[in-house]
Amino acid sequence: MPADALLDHVSFDADGLVAAVVQDRATREVLMVAYMNAEALRRTLASGTMTYWSRSRGRLWVKGETSGRTQRLHEVRIDCDGDALVFLVEQHGGAACHTGHRSCFYRTLEDGALAERGAPVFDPSDVYGG
């Protein structure tokens, strides 16, 4: 689908953003949730490499630009209201989360407390310093 055909149906919020739910294409595991503006969506569709809007940095960022753990787009879906997108991706490098975990959703609520599921795939200090 050409970018403009999709963009015509996206309802960006007051800040010009839309929620992007990212799933592993094979397992359907939710890897992360991010935000996109129109330019991030255009770049993602044109390149096939996931690009987002970083609210904390106030700029576009290509997933994996620092870590090398990129995401390759395989399919995009839009919800009925146009205010959320789902991306089916191939996650390269084994992990999507900056904490080193495969998914950003590695914590579960158990008996009133958060518990971690799964060990990190990489040590974030090796990638991001600190």
N, CA, C and O atoms as a GROMACS GRO file, in nm:
protein
  520
    1MET      N    1   0.086  -0.118   0.000
    1MET     CA    2   0.000   0.000   0.000
    1MET      C    3   0.089   0.123   0.000
    1MET      O    4   0.177   0.135   0.085
    2PRO      N    5   0.069   0.213  -0.092
    2PRO     CA    6   0.145   0.338  -0.092
    2PRO      C    7   0.118   0.415   0.038
    2PRO      O    8   0.009   0.408   0.095
    3ALA      N    9   0.219   0.488   0.083
    3ALA     CA   10   0.209   0.560   0.210
    3ALA      C   11   0.087   0.651   0.215
    3ALA      O   12   0.016   0.653   0.316
    4ASP      N   13   0.061   0.724   0.109
    4ASP     CA   14  -0.052   0.819   0.112
    4ASP      C   15  -0.186   0.749   0.126
    4ASP      O   16  -0.277   0.802   0.188
    5ALA      N   17  -0.198   0.629   0.069
    5ALA     CA   18  -0.323   0.555   0.081
    5ALA      C   19  -0.350   0.519   0.227
    5ALA      O   20  -0.465   0.524   0.271
    6LEU      N   21  -0.246   0.484   0.301
    6LEU     CA   22  -0.262   0.454   0.444
    6LEU      C   23  -0.277   0.583   0.524
    6LEU      O   24  -0.364   0.592   0.610
    7LEU      N   25  -0.193   0.682   0.497
    7LEU     CA   26  -0.196   0.807   0.572
    7LEU      C   27  -0.333   0.874   0.567
    7LEU      O   28  -0.373   0.939   0.663
    8ASP      N   29  -0.403   0.859   0.457
    8ASP     CA   30  -0.536   0.918   0.444
    8ASP      C   31  -0.636   0.860   0.544
    8ASP      O   32  -0.741   0.919   0.568
    9HIS      N   33  -0.604   0.744   0.601
    9HIS     CA   34  -0.695   0.676   0.693
    9HIS      C   35  -0.649   0.680   0.839
    9HIS      O   36  -0.720   0.632   0.927
   10VAL      N   37  -0.532   0.737   0.864
   10VAL     CA   38  -0.478   0.743   1.000
   10VAL      C   39  -0.530   0.868   1.070
   10VAL      O   40  -0.525   0.978   1.016
   11SER      N   41  -0.579   0.848   1.192
   11SER     CA   42  -0.624   0.960   1.276
   11SER      C   43  -0.514   0.990   1.377
   11SER      O   44  -0.508   0.930   1.484
   12PHE      N   45  -0.428   1.084   1.342
   12PHE     CA   46  -0.322   1.125   1.434
   12PHE      C   47  -0.382   1.206   1.548
   12PHE      O   48  -0.481   1.276   1.528
   13ASP      N   49  -0.324   1.196   1.667
   13ASP     CA   50  -0.376   1.270   1.782
   13ASP      C   51  -0.337   1.418   1.774
   13ASP      O   52  -0.279   1.461   1.674
   14ALA      N   53  -0.368   1.494   1.877
   14ALA     CA   54  -0.342   1.638   1.878
   14ALA      C   55  -0.193   1.670   1.864
   14ALA      O   56  -0.157   1.778   1.819
   15ASP      N   57  -0.107   1.576   1.904
   15ASP     CA   58   0.038   1.595   1.892
   15ASP      C   59   0.092   1.542   1.759
   15ASP      O   60   0.212   1.543   1.736
   16GLY      N   61   0.002   1.496   1.672
   16GLY     CA   62   0.043   1.444   1.542
   16GLY      C   63   0.097   1.302   1.547
   16GLY      O   64   0.175   1.262   1.461
   17LEU      N   65   0.056   1.226   1.650
   17LEU     CA   66   0.109   1.091   1.669
   17LEU      C   67   0.000   0.986   1.662
   17LEU      O   68  -0.118   1.014   1.684
   18VAL      N   69   0.040   0.864   1.631
   18VAL     CA   70  -0.049   0.748   1.632
   18VAL      C   71   0.025   0.635   1.703
   18VAL      O   72   0.147   0.621   1.687
   19ALA      N   73  -0.047   0.555   1.780
   19ALA     CA   74   0.012   0.441   1.850
   19ALA      C   75   0.051   0.333   1.750
   19ALA      O   76  -0.022   0.304   1.655
   20ALA      N   77   0.168   0.274   1.773
   20ALA     CA   78   0.220   0.167   1.688
   20ALA      C   79   0.249   0.046   1.775
   20ALA      O   80   0.344   0.046   1.854
   21VAL      N   81   0.166  -0.057   1.761
   21VAL     CA   82   0.187  -0.182   1.833
   21VAL      C   83   0.270  -0.271   1.743
   21VAL      O   84   0.237  -0.291   1.626
   22VAL      N   85   0.380  -0.324   1.796
   22VAL     CA   86   0.474  -0.401   1.715
   22VAL      C   87   0.475  -0.546   1.762
   22VAL      O   88   0.502  -0.575   1.878
   23GLN      N   89   0.445  -0.637   1.668
   23GLN     CA   90   0.439  -0.779   1.698
   23GLN      C   91   0.539  -0.856   1.613
   23GLN      O   92   0.567  -0.819   1.499
   24ASP      N   93   0.592  -0.964   1.671
   24ASP     CA   94   0.675  -1.056   1.595
   24ASP      C   95   0.586  -1.124   1.491
   24ASP      O   96   0.479  -1.174   1.525
   25ARG      N   97   0.628  -1.126   1.369
   25ARG     CA   98   0.543  -1.179   1.262
   25ARG      C   99   0.517  -1.328   1.275
   25ARG      O  100   0.411  -1.375   1.234
   26ALA      N  101   0.611  -1.402   1.331
   26ALA     CA  102   0.595  -1.547   1.341
   26ALA      C  103   0.516  -1.588   1.465
   26ALA      O  104   0.427  -1.673   1.456
   27THR      N  105   0.546  -1.529   1.579
   27THR     CA  106   0.486  -1.572   1.705
   27THR      C  107   0.368  -1.487   1.748
   27THR      O  108   0.288  -1.528   1.833
   28ARG      N  109   0.356  -1.368   1.691
   28ARG     CA  110   0.255  -1.268   1.727
   28ARG      C  111   0.277  -1.210   1.867
   28ARG      O  112   0.190  -1.141   1.920
   29GLU      N  113   0.393  -1.238   1.927
   29GLU     CA  114   0.428  -1.178   2.056
   29GLU      C  115   0.437  -1.026   2.039
   29GLU      O  116   0.497  -0.978   1.943
   30VAL      N  117   0.378  -0.952   2.132
   30VAL     CA  118   0.390  -0.806   2.129
   30VAL      C  119   0.530  -0.772   2.178
   30VAL      O  120   0.567  -0.803   2.291
   31LEU      N  121   0.606  -0.708   2.092
   31LEU     CA  122   0.744  -0.672   2.125
   31LEU      C  123   0.754  -0.535   2.192
   31LEU      O  124   0.832  -0.517   2.285
   32MET      N  125   0.674  -0.441   2.144
   32MET     CA  126   0.681  -0.306   2.197
   32MET      C  127   0.563  -0.223   2.148
   32MET      O  128   0.491  -0.263   2.056
   33VAL      N  129   0.544  -0.109   2.211
   33VAL     CA  130   0.448  -0.009   2.166
   33VAL      C  131   0.525   0.122   2.155
   33VAL      O  132   0.597   0.160   2.248
   34ALA      N  133   0.509   0.190   2.045
   34ALA     CA  134   0.578   0.316   2.023
   34ALA      C  135   0.480   0.412   1.957
   34ALA      O  136   0.360   0.384   1.948
   35TYR      N  137   0.531   0.525   1.912
   35TYR     CA  138   0.448   0.624   1.844
   35TYR      C  139   0.512   0.662   1.712
   35TYR      O  140   0.634   0.655   1.696
   36MET      N  141   0.428   0.701   1.619
   36MET     CA  142   0.475   0.746   1.488
   36MET      C  143   0.406   0.876   1.452
   36MET      O  144   0.288   0.896   1.484
   37ASN      N  145   0.479   0.964   1.387
   37ASN     CA  146   0.415   1.076   1.320
   37ASN      C  147   0.408   1.040   1.172
   37ASN      O  148   0.450   0.931   1.132
   38ALA      N  149   0.356   1.129   1.092
   38ALA     CA  150   0.338   1.098   0.949
   38ALA      C  151   0.470   1.067   0.881
   38ALA      O  152   0.478   0.977   0.798
   39GLU      N  153   0.575   1.141   0.915
   39GLU     CA  154   0.705   1.118   0.852
   39GLU      C  155   0.762   0.983   0.891
   39GLU      O  156   0.820   0.914   0.806
   40ALA      N  157   0.749   0.942   1.016
   40ALA     CA  158   0.797   0.810   1.059
   40ALA      C  159   0.724   0.700   0.982
   40ALA      O  160   0.785   0.601   0.941
   41LEU      N  161   0.595   0.718   0.964
   41LEU     CA  162   0.517   0.618   0.891
   41LEU      C  163   0.560   0.614   0.745
   41LEU      O  164   0.576   0.506   0.688
   42ARG      N  165   0.578   0.730   0.684
   42ARG     CA  166   0.625   0.735   0.544
   42ARG      C  167   0.759   0.664   0.529
   42ARG      O  168   0.778   0.583   0.438
   43ARG      N  169   0.853   0.695   0.618
   43ARG     CA  170   0.987   0.635   0.609
   43ARG      C  171   0.982   0.483   0.630
   43ARG      O  172   1.053   0.408   0.563
   44THR      N  173   0.899   0.440   0.724
   44THR     CA  174   0.885   0.297   0.748
   44THR      C  175   0.832   0.226   0.624
   44THR      O  176   0.887   0.124   0.584
   45LEU      N  177   0.728   0.281   0.564
   45LEU     CA  178   0.669   0.218   0.446
   45LEU      C  179   0.764   0.221   0.326
   45LEU      O  180   0.766   0.128   0.246
   46ALA      N  181   0.841   0.329   0.313
   46ALA     CA  182   0.934   0.341   0.200
   46ALA      C  183   1.055   0.250   0.215
   46ALA      O  184   1.101   0.191   0.117
   47SER      N  185   1.108   0.238   0.337
   47SER     CA  186   1.233   0.164   0.358
   47SER      C  187   1.212   0.019   0.402
   47SER      O  188   1.297  -0.066   0.376
   48GLY      N  189   1.098  -0.008   0.468
   48GLY     CA  190   1.075  -0.140   0.523
   48GLY      C  191   1.143  -0.161   0.658
   48GLY      O  192   1.134  -0.269   0.716
   49THR      N  193   1.210  -0.059   0.707
   49THR     CA  194   1.275  -0.062   0.839
   49THR      C  195   1.194   0.027   0.932
   49THR      O  196   1.163   0.141   0.899
   50MET      N  197   1.159  -0.026   1.049
   50MET     CA  198   1.072   0.047   1.141
   50MET      C  199   1.138   0.175   1.191
   50MET      O  200   1.251   0.175   1.241
   51THR      N  201   1.064   0.284   1.176
   51THR     CA  202   1.107   0.417   1.218
   51THR      C  203   0.996   0.475   1.304
   51THR      O  204   0.878   0.464   1.269
   52TYR      N  205   1.032   0.536   1.415
   52TYR     CA  206   0.934   0.587   1.511
   52TYR      C  207   0.961   0.733   1.544
   52TYR      O  208   1.063   0.790   1.505
   53TRP      N  209   0.867   0.792   1.616
   53TRP     CA  210   0.888   0.925   1.673
   53TRP      C  211   0.918   0.906   1.821
   53TRP      O  212   0.837   0.849   1.895
   54SER      N  213   1.033   0.952   1.864
   54SER     CA  214   1.071   0.943   2.004
   54SER      C  215   1.017   1.065   2.077
   54SER      O  216   1.062   1.178   2.053
   55ARG      N  217   0.922   1.044   2.165
   55ARG     CA  218   0.867   1.154   2.243
   55ARG      C  219   0.970   1.210   2.339
   55ARG      O  220   0.973   1.331   2.363
   56SER      N  221   1.055   1.125   2.395
   56SER     CA  222   1.155   1.173   2.491
   56SER      C  223   1.268   1.250   2.423
   56SER      O  224   1.322   1.345   2.480
   57ARG      N  225   1.305   1.209   2.301
   57ARG     CA  226   1.414   1.277   2.229
   57ARG      C  227   1.363   1.388   2.136
   57ARG      O  228   1.440   1.474   2.093
   58GLY      N  229   1.232   1.384   2.108
   58GLY     CA  230   1.175   1.484   2.018
   58GLY      C  231   1.226   1.475   1.876
   58GLY      O  232   1.246   1.576   1.810
   59ARG      N  233   1.247   1.352   1.830
   59ARG     CA  234   1.298   1.332   1.693
   59ARG      C  235   1.263   1.192   1.643
   59ARG      O  236   1.224   1.104   1.719
   60LEU      N  237   1.280   1.175   1.512
   60LEU     CA  238   1.264   1.043   1.452
   60LEU      C  239   1.378   0.953   1.497
   60LEU      O  240   1.489   0.999   1.520
   61TRP      N  241   1.349   0.824   1.510
   61TRP     CA  242   1.456   0.727   1.535
   61TRP      C  243   1.425   0.597   1.464
   61TRP      O  244   1.312   0.548   1.466
   62VAL      N  245   1.526   0.543   1.404
   62VAL     CA  246   1.517   0.414   1.338
   62VAL      C  247   1.546   0.309   1.444
   62VAL      O  248   1.650   0.314   1.510
   63LYS      N  249   1.456   0.215   1.460
   63LYS     CA  250   1.476   0.109   1.558
   63LYS      C  251   1.606   0.036   1.527
   63LYS      O  252   1.625  -0.014   1.416
   64GLY      N  253   1.695   0.031   1.626
   64GLY     CA  254   1.822  -0.037   1.610
   64GLY      C  255   1.936   0.053   1.568
   64GLY      O  256   2.047   0.004   1.545
   65GLU      N  257   1.911   0.184   1.556
   65GLU     CA  258   2.018   0.273   1.510
   65GLU      C  259   2.137   0.274   1.606
   65GLU      O  260   2.250   0.298   1.563
   66THR      N  261   2.114   0.249   1.734
   66THR     CA  262   2.222   0.242   1.831
   66THR      C  263   2.260   0.097   1.860
   66THR      O  264   2.379   0.064   1.864
   67SER      N  265   2.161   0.012   1.879
   67SER     CA  266   2.186  -0.126   1.922
   67SER      C  267   2.214  -0.222   1.808
   67SER      O  268   2.274  -0.328   1.829
   68GLY      N  269   2.171  -0.188   1.686
   68GLY     CA  270   2.181  -0.281   1.575
   68GLY      C  271   2.068  -0.382   1.570
   68GLY      O  272   2.064  -0.467   1.481
   69ARG      N  273   1.975  -0.373   1.665
   69ARG     CA  274   1.862  -0.466   1.672
   69ARG      C  275   1.742  -0.406   1.598
   69ARG      O  276   1.651  -0.350   1.658
   70THR      N  277   1.746  -0.420   1.468
   70THR     CA  278   1.646  -0.358   1.380
   70THR      C  279   1.520  -0.441   1.367
   70THR      O  280   1.516  -0.558   1.407
   71GLN      N  281   1.419  -0.379   1.311
   71GLN     CA  282   1.292  -0.446   1.284
   71GLN      C  283   1.258  -0.428   1.137
   71GLN      O  284   1.255  -0.316   1.086
   72ARG      N  285   1.232  -0.539   1.070
   72ARG     CA  286   1.197  -0.539   0.928
   72ARG      C  287   1.046  -0.556   0.915
   72ARG      O  288   0.989  -0.653   0.964
   73LEU      N  289   0.982  -0.461   0.848
   73LEU     CA  290   0.837  -0.461   0.831
   73LEU      C  291   0.792  -0.570   0.735
   73LEU      O  292   0.850  -0.589   0.628
   74HIS      N  293   0.687  -0.642   0.775
   74HIS     CA  294   0.626  -0.742   0.687
   74HIS      C  295   0.480  -0.711   0.658
   74HIS      O  296   0.431  -0.744   0.550
   75GLU      N  297   0.412  -0.649   0.753
   75GLU     CA  298   0.270  -0.618   0.732
   75GLU      C  299   0.230  -0.504   0.826
   75GLU      O  300   0.281  -0.492   0.937
   76VAL      N  301   0.138  -0.422   0.779
   76VAL     CA  302   0.082  -0.317   0.863
   76VAL      C  303  -0.070  -0.329   0.862
   76VAL      O  304  -0.131  -0.356   0.759
   77ARG      N  305  -0.128  -0.310   0.979
   77ARG     CA  306  -0.273  -0.314   0.994
   77ARG      C  307  -0.318  -0.187   1.063
   77ARG      O  308  -0.245  -0.130   1.144
   78ILE      N  309  -0.438  -0.143   1.031
   78ILE     CA  310  -0.494  -0.023   1.091
   78ILE      C  311  -0.627  -0.060   1.157
   78ILE      O  312  -0.704  -0.139   1.102
   79ASP      N  313  -0.654  -0.003   1.273
   79ASP     CA  314  -0.780  -0.037   1.341
   79ASP      C  315  -0.897   0.040   1.280
   79ASP      O  316  -0.879   0.127   1.195
   80CYS      N  317  -1.017   0.006   1.325
   80CYS     CA  318  -1.139   0.060   1.266
   80CYS      C  319  -1.151   0.212   1.280
   80CYS      O  320  -1.213   0.277   1.195
   81ASP      N  321  -1.093   0.269   1.384
   81ASP     CA  322  -1.098   0.414   1.404
   81ASP      C  323  -0.981   0.487   1.342
   81ASP      O  324  -0.980   0.610   1.334
   82GLY      N  325  -0.882   0.413   1.298
   82GLY     CA  326  -0.764   0.474   1.238
   82GLY      C  327  -0.668   0.535   1.339
   82GLY      O  328  -0.575   0.606   1.301
   83ASP      N  329  -0.690   0.507   1.469
   83ASP     CA  330  -0.604   0.571   1.569
   83ASP      C  331  -0.502   0.476   1.632
   83ASP      O  332  -0.442   0.508   1.735
   84ALA      N  333  -0.483   0.360   1.572
   84ALA     CA  334  -0.380   0.267   1.616
   84ALA      C  335  -0.338   0.180   1.497
   84ALA      O  336  -0.419   0.143   1.413
   85LEU      N  337  -0.210   0.150   1.494
   85LEU     CA  338  -0.154   0.066   1.389
   85LEU      C  339  -0.088  -0.055   1.452
   85LEU      O  340  -0.033  -0.046   1.562
   86VAL      N  341  -0.093  -0.168   1.383
   86VAL     CA  342  -0.022  -0.289   1.425
   86VAL      C  343   0.076  -0.322   1.314
   86VAL      O  344   0.041  -0.327   1.196
   87PHE      N  345   0.200  -0.345   1.354
   87PHE     CA  346   0.306  -0.380   1.259
   87PHE      C  347   0.356  -0.520   1.290
   87PHE      O  348   0.394  -0.549   1.403
   88LEU      N  349   0.356  -0.606   1.190
   88LEU     CA  350   0.414  -0.739   1.202
   88LEU      C  351   0.555  -0.729   1.147
   88LEU      O  352   0.575  -0.694   1.030
   89VAL      N  353   0.653  -0.761   1.232
   89VAL     CA  354   0.792  -0.739   1.197
   89VAL      C  355   0.876  -0.864   1.219
   89VAL      O  356   0.836  -0.957   1.289
   90GLU      N  357   0.991  -0.863   1.157
   90GLU     CA  358   1.095  -0.960   1.187
   90GLU      C  359   1.197  -0.885   1.273
   90GLU      O  360   1.260  -0.790   1.228
   91GLN      N  361   1.211  -0.930   1.396
   91GLN     CA  362   1.303  -0.865   1.491
   91GLN      C  363   1.443  -0.922   1.471
   91GLN      O  364   1.464  -1.042   1.487
   92HIS      N  365   1.538  -0.837   1.436
   92HIS     CA  366   1.677  -0.879   1.420
   92HIS      C  367   1.754  -0.853   1.550
   92HIS      O  368   1.729  -0.753   1.618
   93GLY      N  369   1.846  -0.941   1.583
   93GLY     CA  370   1.927  -0.923   1.701
   93GLY      C  371   1.867  -0.980   1.827
   93GLY      O  372   1.925  -0.968   1.935
   94GLY      N  373   1.750  -1.043   1.816
   94GLY     CA  374   1.693  -1.117   1.927
   94GLY      C  375   1.617  -1.039   2.031
   94GLY      O  376   1.545  -1.100   2.111
   95ALA      N  377   1.628  -0.907   2.035
   95ALA     CA  378   1.562  -0.830   2.140
   95ALA      C  379   1.509  -0.698   2.087
   95ALA      O  380   1.574  -0.633   2.005
   96ALA      N  381   1.392  -0.660   2.135
   96ALA     CA  382   1.333  -0.532   2.097
   96ALA      C  383   1.348  -0.427   2.208
   96ALA      O  384   1.346  -0.307   2.180
   97CYS      N  385   1.364  -0.472   2.332
   97CYS     CA  386   1.362  -0.380   2.447
   97CYS      C  387   1.502  -0.329   2.481
   97CYS      O  388   1.600  -0.403   2.477
   98HIS      N  389   1.508  -0.201   2.516
   98HIS     CA  390   1.637  -0.142   2.553
   98HIS      C  391   1.692  -0.199   2.684
   98HIS      O  392   1.808  -0.176   2.717
   99THR      N  393   1.610  -0.275   2.758
   99THR     CA  394   1.657  -0.339   2.881
   99THR      C  395   1.730  -0.469   2.852
   99THR      O  396   1.786  -0.531   2.942
  100GLY      N  397   1.728  -0.510   2.725
  100GLY     CA  398   1.793  -0.634   2.686
  100GLY      C  399   1.698  -0.751   2.669
  100GLY      O  400   1.738  -0.858   2.624
  101HIS      N  401   1.572  -0.731   2.706
  101HIS     CA  402   1.472  -0.838   2.694
  101HIS      C  403   1.418  -0.845   2.551
  101HIS      O  404   1.420  -0.746   2.477
  102ARG      N  405   1.372  -0.962   2.514
  102ARG     CA  406   1.316  -0.981   2.380
  102ARG      C  407   1.199  -0.887   2.355
  102ARG      O  408   1.188  -0.827   2.248
  103SER      N  409   1.111  -0.873   2.454
  103SER     CA  410   0.992  -0.789   2.445
  103SER      C  411   0.995  -0.686   2.557
  103SER      O  412   1.051  -0.711   2.664
  104CYS      N  413   0.937  -0.571   2.532
  104CYS     CA  414   0.922  -0.471   2.638
  104CYS      C  415   0.822  -0.517   2.743
  104CYS      O  416   0.815  -0.459   2.852
  105PHE      N  417   0.744  -0.619   2.712
  105PHE     CA  418   0.641  -0.671   2.802
  105PHE      C  419   0.691  -0.797   2.872
  105PHE      O  420   0.630  -0.903   2.862
  106TYR      N  421   0.801  -0.784   2.943
  106TYR     CA  422   0.863  -0.898   3.011
  106TYR      C  423   0.823  -0.909   3.158
  106TYR      O  424   0.868  -1.000   3.227
  107ARG      N  425   0.738  -0.818   3.206
  107ARG     CA  426   0.694  -0.824   3.345
  107ARG      C  427   0.546  -0.858   3.351
  107ARG      O  428   0.466  -0.812   3.269
  108THR      N  429   0.509  -0.941   3.448
  108THR     CA  430   0.370  -0.980   3.468
  108THR      C  431   0.331  -0.951   3.613
  108THR      O  432   0.416  -0.946   3.702
  109LEU      N  433   0.202  -0.934   3.634
  109LEU     CA  434   0.150  -0.914   3.769
  109LEU      C  435   0.116  -1.049   3.827
  109LEU      O  436   0.031  -1.121   3.775
  110GLU      N  437   0.184  -1.084   3.937
  110GLU     CA  438   0.161  -1.213   4.003
  110GLU      C  439   0.148  -1.189   4.153
  110GLU      O  440   0.238  -1.136   4.218
  111ASP      N  441   0.035  -1.228   4.206
  111ASP     CA  442   0.010  -1.213   4.351
  111ASP      C  443   0.035  -1.070   4.399
  111ASP      O  444   0.093  -1.049   4.505
  112GLY      N  445  -0.008  -0.974   4.320
  112GLY     CA  446   0.002  -0.834   4.360
  112GLY      C  447   0.139  -0.771   4.342
  112GLY      O  448   0.160  -0.658   4.386
  113ALA      N  449   0.233  -0.841   4.280
  113ALA     CA  450   0.367  -0.787   4.259
  113ALA      C  451   0.412  -0.815   4.116
  113ALA      O  452   0.363  -0.908   4.052
  114LEU      N  453   0.503  -0.734   4.066
  114LEU     CA  454   0.557  -0.755   3.933
  114LEU      C  455   0.666  -0.861   3.937
  114LEU      O  456   0.753  -0.860   4.024
  115ALA      N  457   0.660  -0.951   3.842
  115ALA     CA  458   0.760  -1.056   3.828
  115ALA      C  459   0.815  -1.051   3.686
  115ALA      O  460   0.741  -1.028   3.591
  116GLU      N  461   0.944  -1.072   3.672
  116GLU     CA  462   1.008  -1.073   3.540
  116GLU      C  463   0.997  -1.211   3.478
  116GLU      O  464   1.014  -1.313   3.545
  117ARG      N  465   0.970  -1.213   3.348
  117ARG     CA  466   0.962  -1.336   3.270
  117ARG      C  467   1.076  -1.336   3.168
  117ARG      O  468   1.086  -1.243   3.088
  118GLY      N  469   1.157  -1.435   3.171
  118GLY     CA  470   1.264  -1.446   3.073
  118GLY      C  471   1.385  -1.361   3.106
  118GLY      O  472   1.373  -1.251   3.161
  119ALA      N  473   1.499  -1.414   3.072
  119ALA     CA  474   1.625  -1.343   3.096
  119ALA      C  475   1.654  -1.248   2.980
  119ALA      O  476   1.608  -1.271   2.868
  120PRO      N  477   1.728  -1.141   3.006
  120PRO     CA  478   1.768  -1.051   2.896
  120PRO      C  479   1.849  -1.126   2.792
  120PRO      O  480   1.921  -1.221   2.823
  121VAL      N  481   1.837  -1.082   2.669
  121VAL     CA  482   1.910  -1.140   2.557
  121VAL      C  483   2.049  -1.076   2.545
  121VAL      O  484   2.144  -1.139   2.498
  122PHE      N  485   2.060  -0.950   2.590
  122PHE     CA  486   2.188  -0.881   2.587
  122PHE      C  487   2.199  -0.789   2.708
  122PHE      O  488   2.100  -0.758   2.773
  123ASP      N  489   2.322  -0.747   2.737
  123ASP     CA  490   2.347  -0.655   2.847
  123ASP      C  491   2.341  -0.512   2.793
  123ASP      O  492   2.424  -0.473   2.712
  124PRO      N  493   2.241  -0.434   2.838
  124PRO     CA  494   2.227  -0.299   2.784
  124PRO      C  495   2.350  -0.210   2.805
  124PRO      O  496   2.375  -0.121   2.723
  125SER      N  497   2.426  -0.232   2.910
  125SER     CA  498   2.545  -0.148   2.932
  125SER      C  499   2.650  -0.172   2.824
  125SER      O  500   2.733  -0.084   2.799
  126ASP      N  501   2.650  -0.289   2.761
  126ASP     CA  502   2.742  -0.316   2.651
  126ASP      C  503   2.704  -0.236   2.527
  126ASP      O  504   2.790  -0.206   2.443
  127VAL      N  505   2.577  -0.202   2.515
  127VAL     CA  506   2.527  -0.133   2.396
  127VAL      C  507   2.516   0.018   2.418
  127VAL      O  508   2.558   0.097   2.334
  128TYR      N  509   2.457   0.055   2.531
  128TYR     CA  510   2.424   0.195   2.556
  128TYR      C  511   2.518   0.263   2.654
  128TYR      O  512   2.506   0.383   2.678
  129GLY      N  513   2.612   0.187   2.712
  129GLY     CA  514   2.703   0.244   2.812
  129GLY      C  515   2.635   0.249   2.948
  129GLY      O  516   2.521   0.204   2.964
  130GLY      N  517   2.704   0.304   3.043
  130GLY     CA  518   2.643   0.322   3.173
  130GLY      C  519   2.695   0.227   3.269
  130GLY      O  520   2.654   0.228   3.385
   0.00000   0.00000   0.00000
